[in-house]
Amino acid sequence: MSKLTFPDMTSDASAIGSFIASFIASVTLAEWSVLAGIVTALVTCAANVAYMRRKDAREQRQAELAEREAMARLERGCK
């Protein structure tokens, strides 16, 4: 395993930078629109999943509370 030298690291970084720059330059407006739509859909999906988990947890707590309340009423009614 050889050590990376400074010139090796800078050439790798410039190669990556030139790849990114050429990719950005080659993408058309229509492709940017598609990418924006995909990103928006993924963010919306993630937000929906997070919201539904919170909603499910809240409804679970409410159901448990209602069950405890009903049991307490039954116990009070039997005595």
Secondary structure, DSSP 4 states (H G I P E B T S, - for coil): -PPPPHHHHHHHHHHHHHHHHHHHHH--HHHHHHHHHHHHHHHHHHHHHHHHHHHHHHHHHHHHHHHHHHHHHHHHHH-
